[in-house]
Amino acid sequence: MPEIPHIRLSDLNNKITEAITGAFGATSYWVIADVTNHTFRPQKNYHHFELAEKDPNSNNIIAKIAGKAWGGGADKIIQFERITGQQFTNNINVLVNVSVQYHPVYGLQLNLNDIDTNFTLGVLEQQRQATLERLVAENPGFIQKSADRYLTKNNQLKLNAVIQRIAVISSSTSAGREDFKHTLLNNPFGYRFYIDDYFTVVQGESNAKDFLGKIVEVFMSGKPYDAVVITRGGGAQTDFLIFDNYAIGKAVAKFPIPIITGIGHQKNETIADLMAHTATKTPTKAAEFIIASNKAFEDSLLHLQNAIVIKSQQLFSAQLQTLSAVNNTVVNKSKSILFARKSELVNMYTQLVSTPKMVLYNRVNDIANLVANIKTFKAQYLKNQLAYLGHYSSVIRIMAPDNILRKGFAIVKINGQITSNPEDIKVGKEMEVILSGIQVTSTVKQKTTYDGADFDL
């Protein structure tokens, strides 16, 4: 059997290496891609990763290639992380300068030469601005933008004068949470706080649903919290993407209890910071803000106390002066009154001594005259009164009913009741007519208007 012409695999790979080196060896390319499958060996300062491009309509990967960074490329990654605060890790979109290499053992791959820090920062900021615009557009009832500030239901709430009952949303292993609690509970003023922990993962946008669940849990607890504090102890910029999440931003903006953030983000404000009542840079700063708020209230009380003491002293002094003046007036007035009353008593004494006899004499004469008048006018008065009585007796006899009936008048009774009202007499009804010495019962057949001619004298 004839031998089939062949070459060694290493020879073929060498040809491929020569071809790729000849085509790409003198050229580098700036490429936009997502980082995936990243690993880092710190002892060798060596990064291995893949660069991938996704279909913007379906999110499916349409291109992928292996990459590496070491030496100068690894130093560029360190510089990138220092400037952006963003770790070089999976799921970040980057603009990198790469050269194409082919290795007989490791195959085709890209070697990272440089990385553009401004591009990554720009992508993150674009995403953040798009989320902010969506929050304002879709939630006008509780989020509005005024100049460079966002007005939300939460940041328009009034903080309680004293903040004591606090819900803390943080990681169970967070050093920031421990800093917050240590600062709060060891405050130099002896303020007491009641803290409830709500533990969750506070980094990575993929954990946004769990974080949102903790916000809902705080609300559903029904506890009268004075404030809700979100803490985190710092980290890379991608670690803060959870706080730029649309759903979390919406929940913070609408929450009915003031939210204070202290998530260790030194460079820029997150969307959660912008939507919250108060944003502080670190958990410790959040604790200091609460302590300062309580101290301001205590200072206002002390100021009010001092003002009350001073005002009371002023009022007391003024009233004391007034009382002193009144006392002097009373003393002087009393002397004048007593002197006047003494003079009146002396005059009265004089009158009582000198006039009683004259008064008694006059009263005796008055009584004697009155007795004489009574004796003189008694008979005439009695005679006049008897005449009046006789007159009234005659009038009564004239007006007596039996005397009136004898003169031709009658008494009309309807249903046993005497009446003089024509409206009580109805056609078809019985009525009783009382004359002098007789009573007639009759039925009314007709009722007409009378012109009073019989009384025209």
Secondary structure, DSSP 8 states (H G I E B T S, - for coil): --------HHHHHHHHHHHHHHHHTT-EEEEEEEEEEEEEETTTTEEEEEEEEE-TTT--EEEEEEEEEETHHHHHHHHHHHHHS--S-TT-EEEEEEEEEEETTTEEEEEEEEE-HHHHHHHHHHHHHHHHHHHHHH-TTTEEEETTEEEETTTTS---SS--EEEEEE-TT-HHHHHHHHHHHT-TT----EEEEEE---SSGGGHHHHHHHHHHHHHH----SEEEEE-----GGGGGGGG-HHHHHHHHH-SS-EEEE----SS--HHHHHSSEEESSHHHHHHHHHHHHHHHHHHHHHHHHHHHHHHHHHHHHHHHHHHHHHHHHHHHHHHHHHHHHHHHHHHHHHHHHSHHHHHHHHHHHHHHHHHHHHHHHHHHHHHHHHHHHHHHHHHHHT-HHHHHHTT--EEEETTEE---GGG--TT-EEEEEETTEEEEEE---------GGG--
